[in-house]
């Protein structure tokens, strides 16, 4: 995941079946919640965007 507080420090953990997803998560390092949007096209790396924190 990419934390807006810590920066891109953690590896992404996402269900590959969800090609377009929007979810909230907590940072494993600083434990602060934030919201991400993911667009995952087949054969490409997922594109992550922080939409709120
Ligand atoms: Zn963090």
mmCIF file of the protein (N, C-alpha, C, O) and its ligand, coordinates in Angstrom:
data_MODEL
# 
_entry.id   MODEL 
# 
loop_
_entity.id 
_entity.type 
_entity.pdbx_number_of_molecules 
1 polymer     1 
2 non-polymer 1 
# 
_entity_poly.entity_id                      1 
_entity_poly.type                           'polypeptide(L)' 
_entity_poly.nstd_linkage                   no 
_entity_poly.nstd_monomer                   no 
_entity_poly.pdbx_seq_one_letter_code       
;(UNK)(UNK)(UNK)(UNK)(UNK)(UNK)(UNK)(UNK)(UNK)(UNK)(UNK)(UNK)(UNK)(UNK)(UNK)(UNK)
(UNK)(UNK)(UNK)(UNK)(UNK)(UNK)(UNK)(UNK)(UNK)(UNK)(UNK)(UNK)(UNK)(UNK)(UNK)(UNK)
(UNK)(UNK)(UNK)(UNK)(UNK)(UNK)(UNK)(UNK)(UNK)(UNK)(UNK)(UNK)(UNK)(UNK)(UNK)(UNK)
(UNK)(UNK)(UNK)(UNK)(UNK)
;
_entity_poly.pdbx_seq_one_letter_code_can   XXXXXXXXXXXXXXXXXXXXXXXXXXXXXXXXXXXXXXXXXXXXXXXXXXXXX 
_entity_poly.pdbx_strand_id                 A 
# 
loop_
_entity_poly_seq.entity_id 
_entity_poly_seq.num 
_entity_poly_seq.mon_id 
_entity_poly_seq.hetero 
1 1  UNK n 
1 2  UNK n 
1 3  UNK n 
1 4  UNK n 
1 5  UNK n 
1 6  UNK n 
1 7  UNK n 
1 8  UNK n 
1 9  UNK n 
1 10 UNK n 
1 11 UNK n 
1 12 UNK n 
1 13 UNK n 
1 14 UNK n 
1 15 UNK n 
1 16 UNK n 
1 17 UNK n 
1 18 UNK n 
1 19 UNK n 
1 20 UNK n 
1 21 UNK n 
1 22 UNK n 
1 23 UNK n 
1 24 UNK n 
1 25 UNK n 
1 26 UNK n 
1 27 UNK n 
1 28 UNK n 
1 29 UNK n 
1 30 UNK n 
1 31 UNK n 
1 32 UNK n 
1 33 UNK n 
1 34 UNK n 
1 35 UNK n 
1 36 UNK n 
1 37 UNK n 
1 38 UNK n 
1 39 UNK n 
1 40 UNK n 
1 41 UNK n 
1 42 UNK n 
1 43 UNK n 
1 44 UNK n 
1 45 UNK n 
1 46 UNK n 
1 47 UNK n 
1 48 UNK n 
1 49 UNK n 
1 50 UNK n 
1 51 UNK n 
1 52 UNK n 
1 53 UNK n 
# 
loop_
_struct_asym.id 
_struct_asym.entity_id 
A 1 
B 2 
# 
loop_
_chem_comp.id 
_chem_comp.type 
_chem_comp.mon_nstd_flag 
UNK 'L-peptide linking' . 
ZN  non-polymer         . 
# 
_pdbx_entity_nonpoly.entity_id   2 
_pdbx_entity_nonpoly.name        ? 
_pdbx_entity_nonpoly.comp_id     ZN 
# 
_pdbx_nonpoly_scheme.asym_id         B 
_pdbx_nonpoly_scheme.entity_id       2 
_pdbx_nonpoly_scheme.mon_id          ZN 
_pdbx_nonpoly_scheme.ndb_seq_num     1 
_pdbx_nonpoly_scheme.pdb_seq_num     101 
_pdbx_nonpoly_scheme.auth_seq_num    101 
_pdbx_nonpoly_scheme.pdb_mon_id      ZN 
_pdbx_nonpoly_scheme.auth_mon_id     ZN 
_pdbx_nonpoly_scheme.pdb_strand_id   A 
_pdbx_nonpoly_scheme.pdb_ins_code    . 
# 
loop_
_atom_site.group_PDB 
_atom_site.id 
_atom_site.type_symbol 
_atom_site.label_atom_id 
_atom_site.label_alt_id 
_atom_site.label_comp_id 
_atom_site.label_asym_id 
_atom_site.label_entity_id 
_atom_site.label_seq_id 
_atom_site.pdbx_PDB_ins_code 
_atom_site.Cartn_x 
_atom_site.Cartn_y 
_atom_site.Cartn_z 
_atom_site.occupancy 
_atom_site.B_iso_or_equiv 
_atom_site.pdbx_formal_charge 
_atom_site.auth_seq_id 
_atom_site.auth_comp_id 
_atom_site.auth_asym_id 
_atom_site.auth_atom_id 
_atom_site.pdbx_PDB_model_num 
ATOM   1   N  N  . UNK A 1 1  ? 0.851   -1.190 0.000   1.00 0.00 ? 1   UNK A N  1 
ATOM   2   C  CA . UNK A 1 1  ? 0.000   0.000  0.000   1.00 0.00 ? 1   UNK A CA 1 
ATOM   3   C  C  . UNK A 1 1  ? 0.885   1.238  0.000   1.00 0.00 ? 1   UNK A C  1 
ATOM   4   O  O  . UNK A 1 1  ? 2.083   1.173  0.277   1.00 0.00 ? 1   UNK A O  1 
ATOM   5   N  N  . UNK A 1 2  ? 0.283   2.330  -0.307  1.00 0.00 ? 2   UNK A N  1 
ATOM   6   C  CA . UNK A 1 2  ? 1.019   3.591  -0.298  1.00 0.00 ? 2   UNK A CA 1 
ATOM   7   C  C  . UNK A 1 2  ? 0.385   4.491  0.758   1.00 0.00 ? 2   UNK A C  1 
ATOM   8   O  O  . UNK A 1 2  ? -0.789  4.848  0.665   1.00 0.00 ? 2   UNK A O  1 
ATOM   9   N  N  . UNK A 1 3  ? 1.156   4.840  1.730   1.00 0.00 ? 3   UNK A N  1 
ATOM   10  C  CA . UNK A 1 3  ? 0.641   5.678  2.808   1.00 0.00 ? 3   UNK A CA 1 
ATOM   11  C  C  . UNK A 1 3  ? 0.956   7.143  2.506   1.00 0.00 ? 3   UNK A C  1 
ATOM   12  O  O  . UNK A 1 3  ? 2.106   7.480  2.223   1.00 0.00 ? 3   UNK A O  1 
ATOM   13  N  N  . UNK A 1 4  ? -0.046  8.013  2.561   1.00 0.00 ? 4   UNK A N  1 
ATOM   14  C  CA . UNK A 1 4  ? 0.219   9.438  2.326   1.00 0.00 ? 4   UNK A CA 1 
ATOM   15  C  C  . UNK A 1 4  ? 1.035   10.074 3.445   1.00 0.00 ? 4   UNK A C  1 
ATOM   16  O  O  . UNK A 1 4  ? 1.564   11.174 3.283   1.00 0.00 ? 4   UNK A O  1 
ATOM   17  N  N  . UNK A 1 5  ? 1.138   9.394  4.567   1.00 0.00 ? 5   UNK A N  1 
ATOM   18  C  CA . UNK A 1 5  ? 1.919   9.928  5.687   1.00 0.00 ? 5   UNK A CA 1 
ATOM   19  C  C  . UNK A 1 5  ? 3.361   9.421  5.644   1.00 0.00 ? 5   UNK A C  1 
ATOM   20  O  O  . UNK A 1 5  ? 4.309   10.180 5.846   1.00 0.00 ? 5   UNK A O  1 
ATOM   21  N  N  . UNK A 1 6  ? 3.505   8.115  5.375   1.00 0.00 ? 6   UNK A N  1 
ATOM   22  C  CA . UNK A 1 6  ? 4.830   7.507  5.389   1.00 0.00 ? 6   UNK A CA 1 
ATOM   23  C  C  . UNK A 1 6  ? 5.479   7.520  4.009   1.00 0.00 ? 6   UNK A C  1 
ATOM   24  O  O  . UNK A 1 6  ? 6.705   7.482  3.907   1.00 0.00 ? 6   UNK A O  1 
ATOM   25  N  N  . UNK A 1 7  ? 4.679   7.572  2.946   1.00 0.00 ? 7   UNK A N  1 
ATOM   26  C  CA . UNK A 1 7  ? 5.211   7.411  1.609   1.00 0.00 ? 7   UNK A CA 1 
ATOM   27  C  C  . UNK A 1 7  ? 5.054   5.969  1.166   1.00 0.00 ? 7   UNK A C  1 
ATOM   28  O  O  . UNK A 1 7  ? 4.557   5.134  1.922   1.00 0.00 ? 7   UNK A O  1 
ATOM   29  N  N  . UNK A 1 8  ? 5.482   5.666  -0.075  1.00 0.00 ? 8   UNK A N  1 
ATOM   30  C  CA . UNK A 1 8  ? 5.313   4.315  -0.605  1.00 0.00 ? 8   UNK A CA 1 
ATOM   31  C  C  . UNK A 1 8  ? 6.295   3.342  0.013   1.00 0.00 ? 8   UNK A C  1 
ATOM   32  O  O  . UNK A 1 8  ? 7.301   2.997  -0.605  1.00 0.00 ? 8   UNK A O  1 
ATOM   33  N  N  . UNK A 1 9  ? 6.018   2.904  1.209   1.00 0.00 ? 9   UNK A N  1 
ATOM   34  C  CA . UNK A 1 9  ? 6.955   2.065  1.941   1.00 0.00 ? 9   UNK A CA 1 
ATOM   35  C  C  . UNK A 1 9  ? 6.530   0.611  1.968   1.00 0.00 ? 9   UNK A C  1 
ATOM   36  O  O  . UNK A 1 9  ? 7.368   -0.281 2.108   1.00 0.00 ? 9   UNK A O  1 
ATOM   37  N  N  . UNK A 1 10 ? 5.247   0.367  1.835   1.00 0.00 ? 10  UNK A N  1 
ATOM   38  C  CA . UNK A 1 10 ? 4.761   -1.007 1.959   1.00 0.00 ? 10  UNK A CA 1 
ATOM   39  C  C  . UNK A 1 10 ? 4.392   -1.567 0.594   1.00 0.00 ? 10  UNK A C  1 
ATOM   40  O  O  . UNK A 1 10 ? 4.077   -0.818 -0.331  1.00 0.00 ? 10  UNK A O  1 
ATOM   41  N  N  . UNK A 1 11 ? 4.431   -2.868 0.478   1.00 0.00 ? 11  UNK A N  1 
ATOM   42  C  CA . UNK A 1 11 ? 4.000   -3.480 -0.760  1.00 0.00 ? 11  UNK A CA 1 
ATOM   43  C  C  . UNK A 1 11 ? 2.475   -3.566 -0.799  1.00 0.00 ? 11  UNK A C  1 
ATOM   44  O  O  . UNK A 1 11 ? 1.801   -3.626 0.229   1.00 0.00 ? 11  UNK A O  1 
ATOM   45  N  N  . UNK A 1 12 ? 1.973   -3.567 -2.002  1.00 0.00 ? 12  UNK A N  1 
ATOM   46  C  CA . UNK A 1 12 ? 0.533   -3.550 -2.186  1.00 0.00 ? 12  UNK A CA 1 
ATOM   47  C  C  . UNK A 1 12 ? -0.091  -4.898 -1.825  1.00 0.00 ? 12  UNK A C  1 
ATOM   48  O  O  . UNK A 1 12 ? 0.436   -5.952 -2.179  1.00 0.00 ? 12  UNK A O  1 
ATOM   49  N  N  . UNK A 1 13 ? -1.196  -4.850 -1.131  1.00 0.00 ? 13  UNK A N  1 
ATOM   50  C  CA . UNK A 1 13 ? -1.966  -6.049 -0.846  1.00 0.00 ? 13  UNK A CA 1 
ATOM   51  C  C  . UNK A 1 13 ? -3.387  -5.793 -1.330  1.00 0.00 ? 13  UNK A C  1 
ATOM   52  O  O  . UNK A 1 13 ? -4.164  -5.092 -0.681  1.00 0.00 ? 13  UNK A O  1 
ATOM   53  N  N  . UNK A 1 14 ? -3.713  -6.378 -2.489  1.00 0.00 ? 14  UNK A N  1 
ATOM   54  C  CA . UNK A 1 14 ? -5.012  -6.127 -3.106  1.00 0.00 ? 14  UNK A CA 1 
ATOM   55  C  C  . UNK A 1 14 ? -5.479  -7.410 -3.782  1.00 0.00 ? 14  UNK A C  1 
ATOM   56  O  O  . UNK A 1 14 ? -4.665  -8.214 -4.236  1.00 0.00 ? 14  UNK A O  1 
ATOM   57  N  N  . UNK A 1 15 ? -6.750  -7.587 -3.843  1.00 0.00 ? 15  UNK A N  1 
ATOM   58  C  CA . UNK A 1 15 ? -7.324  -8.711 -4.567  1.00 0.00 ? 15  UNK A CA 1 
ATOM   59  C  C  . UNK A 1 15 ? -7.189  -8.468 -6.062  1.00 0.00 ? 15  UNK A C  1 
ATOM   60  O  O  . UNK A 1 15 ? -7.746  -7.493 -6.567  1.00 0.00 ? 15  UNK A O  1 
ATOM   61  N  N  . UNK A 1 16 ? -6.464  -9.324 -6.797  1.00 0.00 ? 16  UNK A N  1 
ATOM   62  C  CA . UNK A 1 16 ? -6.292  -9.109 -8.241  1.00 0.00 ? 16  UNK A CA 1 
ATOM   63  C  C  . UNK A 1 16 ? -7.588  -9.197 -9.029  1.00 0.00 ? 16  UNK A C  1 
ATOM   64  O  O  . UNK A 1 16 ? -7.662  -8.716 -10.160 1.00 0.00 ? 16  UNK A O  1 
ATOM   65  N  N  . UNK A 1 17 ? -8.617  -9.810 -8.440  1.00 0.00 ? 17  UNK A N  1 
ATOM   66  C  CA . UNK A 1 17 ? -9.894  -9.884 -9.125  1.00 0.00 ? 17  UNK A CA 1 
ATOM   67  C  C  . UNK A 1 17 ? -10.621 -8.556 -9.171  1.00 0.00 ? 17  UNK A C  1 
ATOM   68  O  O  . UNK A 1 17 ? -11.548 -8.371 -9.959  1.00 0.00 ? 17  UNK A O  1 
ATOM   69  N  N  . UNK A 1 18 ? -10.204 -7.652 -8.340  1.00 0.00 ? 18  UNK A N  1 
ATOM   70  C  CA . UNK A 1 18 ? -10.824 -6.332 -8.342  1.00 0.00 ? 18  UNK A CA 1 
ATOM   71  C  C  . UNK A 1 18 ? -9.984  -5.405 -9.202  1.00 0.00 ? 18  UNK A C  1 
ATOM   72  O  O  . UNK A 1 18 ? -8.939  -4.914 -8.775  1.00 0.00 ? 18  UNK A O  1 
ATOM   73  N  N  . UNK A 1 19 ? -10.449 -5.178 -10.402 1.00 0.00 ? 19  UNK A N  1 
ATOM   74  C  CA . UNK A 1 19 ? -9.658  -4.341 -11.302 1.00 0.00 ? 19  UNK A CA 1 
ATOM   75  C  C  . UNK A 1 19 ? -9.885  -2.862 -11.036 1.00 0.00 ? 19  UNK A C  1 
ATOM   76  O  O  . UNK A 1 19 ? -9.023  -2.029 -11.314 1.00 0.00 ? 19  UNK A O  1 
ATOM   77  N  N  . UNK A 1 20 ? -11.026 -2.554 -10.506 1.00 0.00 ? 20  UNK A N  1 
ATOM   78  C  CA . UNK A 1 20 ? -11.260 -1.159 -10.116 1.00 0.00 ? 20  UNK A CA 1 
ATOM   79  C  C  . UNK A 1 20 ? -11.839 -1.195 -8.720  1.00 0.00 ? 20  UNK A C  1 
ATOM   80  O  O  . UNK A 1 20 ? -12.899 -1.776 -8.489  1.00 0.00 ? 20  UNK A O  1 
ATOM   81  N  N  . UNK A 1 21 ? -11.165 -0.597 -7.829  1.00 0.00 ? 21  UNK A N  1 
ATOM   82  C  CA . UNK A 1 21 ? -11.593 -0.687 -6.440  1.00 0.00 ? 21  UNK A CA 1 
ATOM   83  C  C  . UNK A 1 21 ? -11.309 0.620  -5.727  1.00 0.00 ? 21  UNK A C  1 
ATOM   84  O  O  . UNK A 1 21 ? -10.425 1.389  -6.104  1.00 0.00 ? 21  UNK A O  1 
ATOM   85  N  N  . UNK A 1 22 ? -12.063 0.835  -4.719  1.00 0.00 ? 22  UNK A N  1 
ATOM   86  C  CA . UNK A 1 22 ? -11.845 1.992  -3.872  1.00 0.00 ? 22  UNK A CA 1 
ATOM   87  C  C  . UNK A 1 22 ? -12.032 1.494  -2.452  1.00 0.00 ? 22  UNK A C  1 
ATOM   88  O  O  . UNK A 1 22 ? -13.080 0.940  -2.117  1.00 0.00 ? 22  UNK A O  1 
ATOM   89  N  N  . UNK A 1 23 ? -11.066 1.679  -1.652  1.00 0.00 ? 23  UNK A N  1 
ATOM   90  C  CA . UNK A 1 23 ? -11.148 1.100  -0.322  1.00 0.00 ? 23  UNK A CA 1 
ATOM   91  C  C  . UNK A 1 23 ? -10.394 1.956  0.677   1.00 0.00 ? 23  UNK A C  1 
ATOM   92  O  O  . UNK A 1 23 ? -9.497  2.724  0.329   1.00 0.00 ? 23  UNK A O  1 
ATOM   93  N  N  . UNK A 1 24 ? -10.776 1.800  1.888   1.00 0.00 ? 24  UNK A N  1 
ATOM   94  C  CA . UNK A 1 24 ? -10.081 2.456  2.981   1.00 0.00 ? 24  UNK A CA 1 
ATOM   95  C  C  . UNK A 1 24 ? -9.205  1.431  3.681   1.00 0.00 ? 24  UNK A C  1 
ATOM   96  O  O  . UNK A 1 24 ? -9.549  0.252  3.767   1.00 0.00 ? 24  UNK A O  1 
ATOM   97  N  N  . UNK A 1 25 ? -8.093  1.888  4.170   1.00 0.00 ? 25  UNK A N  1 
ATOM   98  C  CA . UNK A 1 25 ? -7.193  0.997  4.872   1.00 0.00 ? 25  UNK A CA 1 
ATOM   99  C  C  . UNK A 1 25 ? -6.458  1.781  5.943   1.00 0.00 ? 25  UNK A C  1 
ATOM   100 O  O  . UNK A 1 25 ? -6.482  3.012  5.966   1.00 0.00 ? 25  UNK A O  1 
ATOM   101 N  N  . UNK A 1 26 ? -5.816  1.060  6.812   1.00 0.00 ? 26  UNK A N  1 
ATOM   102 C  CA . UNK A 1 26 ? -4.979  1.685  7.817   1.00 0.00 ? 26  UNK A CA 1 
ATOM   103 C  C  . UNK A 1 26 ? -3.522  1.353  7.511   1.00 0.00 ? 26  UNK A C  1 
ATOM   104 O  O  . UNK A 1 26 ? -3.191  0.222  7.153   1.00 0.00 ? 26  UNK A O  1 
ATOM   105 N  N  . UNK A 1 27 ? -2.673  2.337  7.654   1.00 0.00 ? 27  UNK A N  1 
ATOM   106 C  CA . UNK A 1 27 ? -1.249  2.109  7.436   1.00 0.00 ? 27  UNK A CA 1 
ATOM   107 C  C  . UNK A 1 27 ? -0.716  1.168  8.511   1.00 0.00 ? 27  UNK A C  1 
ATOM   108 O  O  . UNK A 1 27 ? -1.025  1.304  9.694   1.00 0.00 ? 27  UNK A O  1 
ATOM   109 N  N  . UNK A 1 28 ? 0.099   0.203  8.061   1.00 0.00 ? 28  UNK A N  1 
ATOM   110 C  CA . UNK A 1 28 ? 0.663   -0.745 9.021   1.00 0.00 ? 28  UNK A CA 1 
ATOM   111 C  C  . UNK A 1 28 ? 1.785   -0.117 9.836   1.00 0.00 ? 28  UNK A C  1 
ATOM   112 O  O  . UNK A 1 28 ? 2.174   -0.649 10.875  1.00 0.00 ? 28  UNK A O  1 
ATOM   113 N  N  . UNK A 1 29 ? 2.299   1.000  9.373   1.00 0.00 ? 29  UNK A N  1 
ATOM   114 C  CA . UNK A 1 29 ? 3.425   1.628  10.062  1.00 0.00 ? 29  UNK A CA 1 
ATOM   115 C  C  . UNK A 1 29 ? 2.931   2.687  11.057  1.00 0.00 ? 29  UNK A C  1 
ATOM   116 O  O  . UNK A 1 29 ? 3.273   2.654  12.239  1.00 0.00 ? 29  UNK A O  1 
ATOM   117 N  N  . UNK A 1 30 ? 2.119   3.626  10.552  1.00 0.00 ? 30  UNK A N  1 
ATOM   118 C  CA . UNK A 1 30 ? 1.693   4.714  11.434  1.00 0.00 ? 30  UNK A CA 1 
ATOM   119 C  C  . UNK A 1 30 ? 0.237   4.561  11.873  1.00 0.00 ? 30  UNK A C  1 
ATOM   120 O  O  . UNK A 1 30 ? -0.255  5.351  12.680  1.00 0.00 ? 30  UNK A O  1 
ATOM   121 N  N  . UNK A 1 31 ? -0.459  3.541  11.342  1.00 0.00 ? 31  UNK A N  1 
ATOM   122 C  CA . UNK A 1 31 ? -1.815  3.185  11.783  1.00 0.00 ? 31  UNK A CA 1 
ATOM   123 C  C  . UNK A 1 31 ? -2.854  4.266  11.492  1.00 0.00 ? 31  UNK A C  1 
ATOM   124 O  O  . UNK A 1 31 ? -3.926  4.265  12.097  1.00 0.00 ? 31  UNK A O  1 
ATOM   125 N  N  . UNK A 1 32 ? -2.557  5.178  10.583  1.00 0.00 ? 32  UNK A N  1 
ATOM   126 C  CA . UNK A 1 32 ? -3.538  6.200  10.233  1.00 0.00 ? 32  UNK A CA 1 
ATOM   127 C  C  . UNK A 1 32 ? -4.381  5.735  9.056   1.00 0.00 ? 32  UNK A C  1 
ATOM   128 O  O  . UNK A 1 32 ? -3.854  5.123  8.127   1.00 0.00 ? 32  UNK A O  1 
ATOM   129 N  N  . UNK A 1 33 ? -5.677  6.013  9.076   1.00 0.00 ? 33  UNK A N  1 
ATOM   130 C  CA . UNK A 1 33 ? -6.538  5.590  7.983   1.00 0.00 ? 33  UNK A CA 1 
ATOM   131 C  C  . UNK A 1 33 ? -6.444  6.533  6.791   1.00 0.00 ? 33  UNK A C  1 
ATOM   132 O  O  . UNK A 1 33 ? -6.245  7.738  6.940   1.00 0.00 ? 33  UNK A O  1 
ATOM   133 N  N  . UNK A 1 34 ? -6.593  5.950  5.603   1.00 0.00 ? 34  UNK A N  1 
ATOM   134 C  CA . UNK A 1 34 ? -6.670  6.750  4.375   1.00 0.00 ? 34  UNK A CA 1 
ATOM   135 C  C  . UNK A 1 34 ? -7.410  5.942  3.330   1.00 0.00 ? 34  UNK A C  1 
ATOM   136 O  O  . UNK A 1 34 ? -7.642  4.745  3.502   1.00 0.00 ? 34  UNK A O  1 
ATOM   137 N  N  . UNK A 1 35 ? -7.782  6.608  2.240   1.00 0.00 ? 35  UNK A N  1 
ATOM   138 C  CA . UNK A 1 35 ? -8.588  5.963  1.209   1.00 0.00 ? 35  UNK A CA 1 
ATOM   139 C  C  . UNK A 1 35 ? -7.804  5.902  -0.098  1.00 0.00 ? 35  UNK A C  1 
ATOM   140 O  O  . UNK A 1 35 ? -7.135  6.861  -0.481  1.00 0.00 ? 35  UNK A O  1 
ATOM   141 N  N  . UNK A 1 36 ? -7.899  4.763  -0.771  1.00 0.00 ? 36  UNK A N  1 
ATOM   142 C  CA . UNK A 1 36 ? -7.171  4.542  -2.013  1.00 0.00 ? 36  UNK A CA 1 
ATOM   143 C  C  . UNK A 1 36 ? -8.134  4.190  -3.130  1.00 0.00 ? 36  UNK A C  1 
ATOM   144 O  O  . UNK A 1 36 ? -9.183  3.592  -2.890  1.00 0.00 ? 36  UNK A O  1 
ATOM   145 N  N  . UNK A 1 37 ? -7.782  4.558  -4.341  1.00 0.00 ? 37  UNK A N  1 
ATOM   146 C  CA . UNK A 1 37 ? -8.471  4.084  -5.526  1.00 0.00 ? 37  UNK A CA 1 
ATOM   147 C  C  . UNK A 1 37 ? -7.462  3.304  -6.361  1.00 0.00 ? 37  UNK A C  1 
ATOM   148 O  O  . UNK A 1 37 ? -6.335  3.752  -6.571  1.00 0.00 ? 37  UNK A O  1 
ATOM   149 N  N  . UNK A 1 38 ? -7.877  2.137  -6.832  1.00 0.00 ? 38  UNK A N  1 
ATOM   150 C  CA . UNK A 1 38 ? -6.988  1.256  -7.585  1.00 0.00 ? 38  UNK A CA 1 
ATOM   151 C  C  . UNK A 1 38 ? -7.606  0.974  -8.943  1.00 0.00 ? 38  UNK A C  1 
ATOM   152 O  O  . UNK A 1 38 ? -8.781  0.617  -9.037  1.00 0.00 ? 38  UNK A O  1 
ATOM   153 N  N  . UNK A 1 39 ? -6.813  1.136  -9.996  1.00 0.00 ? 39  UNK A N  1 
ATOM   154 C  CA . UNK A 1 39 ? -7.211  0.712  -11.338 1.00 0.00 ? 39  UNK A CA 1 
ATOM   155 C  C  . UNK A 1 39 ? -6.181  -0.303 -11.797 1.00 0.00 ? 39  UNK A C  1 
ATOM   156 O  O  . UNK A 1 39 ? -4.993  0.003  -11.900 1.00 0.00 ? 39  UNK A O  1 
ATOM   157 N  N  . UNK A 1 40 ? -6.640  -1.496 -12.067 1.00 0.00 ? 40  UNK A N  1 
ATOM   158 C  CA . UNK A 1 40 ? -5.728  -2.601 -12.332 1.00 0.00 ? 40  UNK A CA 1 
ATOM   159 C  C  . UNK A 1 40 ? -6.108  -3.219 -13.666 1.00 0.00 ? 40  UNK A C  1 
ATOM   160 O  O  . UNK A 1 40 ? -7.066  -3.987 -13.748 1.00 0.00 ? 40  UNK A O  1 
ATOM   161 N  N  . UNK A 1 41 ? -5.359  -2.887 -14.711 1.00 0.00 ? 41  UNK A N  1 
ATOM   162 C  CA . UNK A 1 41 ? -5.608  -3.468 -16.020 1.00 0.00 ? 41  UNK A CA 1 
ATOM   163 C  C  . UNK A 1 41 ? -4.854  -4.781 -16.146 1.00 0.00 ? 41  UNK A C  1 
ATOM   164 O  O  . UNK A 1 41 ? -3.763  -4.915 -15.591 1.00 0.00 ? 41  UNK A O  1 
ATOM   165 N  N  . UNK A 1 42 ? -5.411  -5.758 -16.865 1.00 0.00 ? 42  UNK A N  1 
ATOM   166 C  CA . UNK A 1 42 ? -4.734  -7.057 -17.020 1.00 0.00 ? 42  UNK A CA 1 
ATOM   167 C  C  . UNK A 1 42 ? -3.366  -6.904 -17.654 1.00 0.00 ? 42  UNK A C  1 
ATOM   168 O  O  . UNK A 1 42 ? -3.213  -6.209 -18.659 1.00 0.00 ? 42  UNK A O  1 
ATOM   169 N  N  . UNK A 1 43 ? -2.368  -7.556 -17.064 1.00 0.00 ? 43  UNK A N  1 
ATOM   170 C  CA . UNK A 1 43 ? -1.021  -7.530 -17.603 1.00 0.00 ? 43  UNK A CA 1 
ATOM   171 C  C  . UNK A 1 43 ? -0.237  -6.279 -17.271 1.00 0.00 ? 43  UNK A C  1 
ATOM   172 O  O  . UNK A 1 43 ? 0.905   -6.127 -17.706 1.00 0.00 ? 43  UNK A O  1 
ATOM   173 N  N  . UNK A 1 44 ? -0.838  -5.381 -16.505 1.00 0.00 ? 44  UNK A N  1 
ATOM   174 C  CA . UNK A 1 44 ? -0.131  -4.160 -16.150 1.00 0.00 ? 44  UNK A CA 1 
ATOM   175 C  C  . UNK A 1 44 ? -0.063  -4.025 -14.641 1.00 0.00 ? 44  UNK A C  1 
ATOM   176 O  O  . UNK A 1 44 ? -0.777  -4.701 -13.900 1.00 0.00 ? 44  UNK A O  1 
ATOM   177 N  N  . UNK A 1 45 ? 0.794   -3.153 -14.218 1.00 0.00 ? 45  UNK A N  1 
ATOM   178 C  CA . UNK A 1 45 ? 0.889   -2.915 -12.792 1.00 0.00 ? 45  UNK A CA 1 
ATOM   179 C  C  . UNK A 1 45 ? -0.304  -2.081 -12.334 1.00 0.00 ? 45  UNK A C  1 
ATOM   180 O  O  . UNK A 1 45 ? -0.796  -1.235 -13.081 1.00 0.00 ? 45  UNK A O  1 
ATOM   181 N  N  . UNK A 1 46 ? -0.762  -2.316 -11.123 1.00 0.00 ? 46  UNK A N  1 
ATOM   182 C  CA . UNK A 1 46 ? -1.881  -1.543 -10.611 1.00 0.00 ? 46  UNK A CA 1 
ATOM   183 C  C  . UNK A 1 46 ? -1.515  -0.075 -10.421 1.00 0.00 ? 46  UNK A C  1 
ATOM   184 O  O  . UNK A 1 46 ? -0.405  0.263  -10.009 1.00 0.00 ? 46  UNK A O  1 
ATOM   185 N  N  . UNK A 1 47 ? -2.472  0.777  -10.731 1.00 0.00 ? 47  UNK A N  1 
ATOM   186 C  CA . UNK A 1 47 ? -2.278  2.207  -10.545 1.00 0.00 ? 47  UNK A CA 1 
ATOM   187 C  C  . UNK A 1 47 ? -3.013  2.615  -9.278  1.00 0.00 ? 47  UNK A C  1 
ATOM   188 O  O  . UNK A 1 47 ? -4.220  2.411  -9.146  1.00 0.00 ? 47  UNK A O  1 
ATOM   189 N  N  . UNK A 1 48 ? -2.283  3.179  -8.378  1.00 0.00 ? 48  UNK A N  1 
ATOM   190 C  CA . UNK A 1 48 ? -2.836  3.557  -7.083  1.00 0.00 ? 48  UNK A CA 1 
ATOM   191 C  C  . UNK A 1 48 ? -2.924  5.074  -6.969  1.00 0.00 ? 48  UNK A C  1 
ATOM   192 O  O  . UNK A 1 48 ? -2.034  5.809  -7.397  1.00 0.00 ? 48  UNK A O  1 
ATOM   193 N  N  . UNK A 1 49 ? -4.021  5.510  -6.381  1.00 0.00 ? 49  UNK A N  1 
ATOM   194 C  CA . UNK A 1 49 ? -4.186  6.933  -6.166  1.00 0.00 ? 49  UNK A CA 1 
ATOM   195 C  C  . UNK A 1 49 ? -4.796  7.143  -4.795  1.00 0.00 ? 49  UNK A C  1 
ATOM   196 O  O  . UNK A 1 49 ? -5.806  6.527  -4.455  1.00 0.00 ? 49  UNK A O  1 
ATOM   197 N  N  . UNK A 1 50 ? -4.197  7.991  -4.028  1.00 0.00 ? 50  UNK A N  1 
ATOM   198 C  CA . UNK A 1 50 ? -4.756  8.332  -2.733  1.00 0.00 ? 50  UNK A CA 1 
ATOM   199 C  C  . UNK A 1 50 ? -5.846  9.378  -2.938  1.00 0.00 ? 50  UNK A C  1 
ATOM   200 O  O  . UNK A 1 50 ? -5.591  10.459 -3.469  1.00 0.00 ? 50  UNK A O  1 
ATOM   201 N  N  . UNK A 1 51 ? -7.043  9.051  -2.520  1.00 0.00 ? 51  UNK A N  1 
ATOM   202 C  CA . UNK A 1 51 ? -8.177  9.936  -2.777  1.00 0.00 ? 51  UNK A CA 1 
ATOM   203 C  C  . UNK A 1 51 ? -8.636  10.666 -1.513  1.00 0.00 ? 51  UNK A C  1 
ATOM   204 O  O  . UNK A 1 51 ? -9.467  11.571 -1.590  1.00 0.00 ? 51  UNK A O  1 
ATOM   205 N  N  . UNK A 1 52 ? -8.120  10.293 -0.394  1.00 0.00 ? 52  UNK A N  1 
ATOM   206 C  CA . UNK A 1 52 ? -8.529  10.995 0.806   1.00 0.00 ? 52  UNK A CA 1 
ATOM   207 C  C  . UNK A 1 52 ? -7.752  10.528 2.009   1.00 0.00 ? 52  UNK A C  1 
ATOM   208 O  O  . UNK A 1 52 ? -7.444  9.342  2.133   1.00 0.00 ? 52  UNK A O  1 
ATOM   209 N  N  . UNK A 1 53 ? -7.430  11.452 2.903   1.00 0.00 ? 53  UNK A N  1 
ATOM   210 C  CA . UNK A 1 53 ? -6.764  11.051 4.135   1.00 0.00 ? 53  UNK A CA 1 
ATOM   211 C  C  . UNK A 1 53 ? -6.893  12.163 5.156   1.00 0.00 ? 53  UNK A C  1 
ATOM   212 O  O  . UNK A 1 53 ? -6.399  12.033 6.276   1.00 0.00 ? 53  UNK A O  1 
HETATM 213 ZN ZN . ZN  B 2 .  ? 1.818   5.411  7.374   1.00 0.00 ? 101 ZN  A ZN 1 
# 
